Amino acid sequence: MVKRVVLNETSYFGQGAIQVLPQEIKDRGFKKAFIVTDKELLKFNVTQKVTKILEDANIPYVIYDNVNPNPTIENVVTGVKAYKDSGADFILAVGGGSPIDAAKGIGVVVNNPEFADVKSLEGVAPTKNKPVPMIVVPTTAGTASEVTTYYVITDEEAVKKMVCVDTKTIPVLAVVDPDMMVSMPKGLTAATGMDALTHAIESYITKGAWGMTDMFALEAIKLIANNLSKAVFEPNNIEARDAMATAQYIAGMAFSNAGLGLVHAMAHQLGAVYDTPHGVANALLLPYVMEYNAPATGDKYREIARQMGVPNVDSMSVEEFRQAAIDAVKNLSKEIGIPQKLVEIGAKEEDLPTLAKKAYGDTCTPGNPRDTSVEDILEVYKKAFK
């Protein structure tokens, strides 16, 4: 069977990496930046770490910050107009998955106006032109949108998250600098870190997984297991931040090429209906979906348990190492303060059947290692409820 790997062009890693921006921008012939970020990052002077570098290099920019925590069609539509009015010739996304995903949508529509409704981008859209060139500076260690073919936009009218997949949307440059992540609050560090763990685990067991993606996924799991708690409780631990930044990136390389599964399909519905932060939704659901998927994963949970630091996995039975992997994920989740039940995040029991139907139709569901049904998904939601 033929396998395909799609990666971004260039990435920089490490403390102080954002200092490469002026030279990279000039070498690419770009003249003016359209910065996509959010109001919180501006409020806490995170985006300003980048704008100061641009100012010192005499690179003009405009800022667009109309981005919701779960970016919407409206965010993209108004962003397209703002970009066209700006005189910019490239997009510079500064933020977590929300600004980056919004930036991807904006860049696609600007150069492919036939998709101006945004809704038609759902799934694998047949875009003809490359989006506006995009440089990304992530401020969270979770989504890995800077290296993936995915972006997610919320259709508020239909109350759904649209998963969009387009190989053309991988940024031309990613600058992964842990200095941009040290100001992340504890809760956001925990949720985005568990988001990265979900990416790694789902991509490792998905139907599309293979040797190269397995390599990325397992290394990401190990890095997260060893560093997430430190990043949460020691926010200025730059080594832990740097390790998490690397982990989320390589988890992104894994899932962008192998696909995802039921955790994401179910989490998308929580984001659409309750505006639950994506990382929290994934983190909460991950152990429950792992339990459901276990019968369809062969020996893979043994390796997950091993990378999570579980000792003596080679002497365990299949049932034992599967449970050990699930327990290791649960224990890390509890340790860093992730909610454990849907009722804790405001979910309503009467909504579960509708959530299950929508999750079954989600773009990520076909990649799940275990073939599923609306009824099965509903049972997983019920187990996670209270």
ABEGO torsion letter per residue (X at the ends): XBBBBBBBABBBBEBGAAAAAAAAAAAAGBABBBBBBBAAAAAAGAAAAAAAAAAAAGBBBBBBABBBABBBAAAAAAAAAAAAAAGBABBBBBEBAAAAAAAAAAAAAAABAAAAAGAAABEBBBBABBBBBBBBBBABBAAGAAABABBBBBBAAAGBBBBBBBAAABBABBBBBAAAAAABBAAAAAAAAAAAAAAAAAAAABAABBAAAAAAAAAAAAAAAAAAAAAAABAABAAAAAAAAAAAAAAAAAAAAAEBBAAAAAAAAAAAAAGBBAAAAAAAAAAAAAAAAAAAAEAAAAAAAAAAGBBGAAABBAAAAAAAAAAAAAAAAAAAGBBABAAAAGBBAAAAAAAAAAAAABAAAAABABBBBAAAAAAAAAAAAX
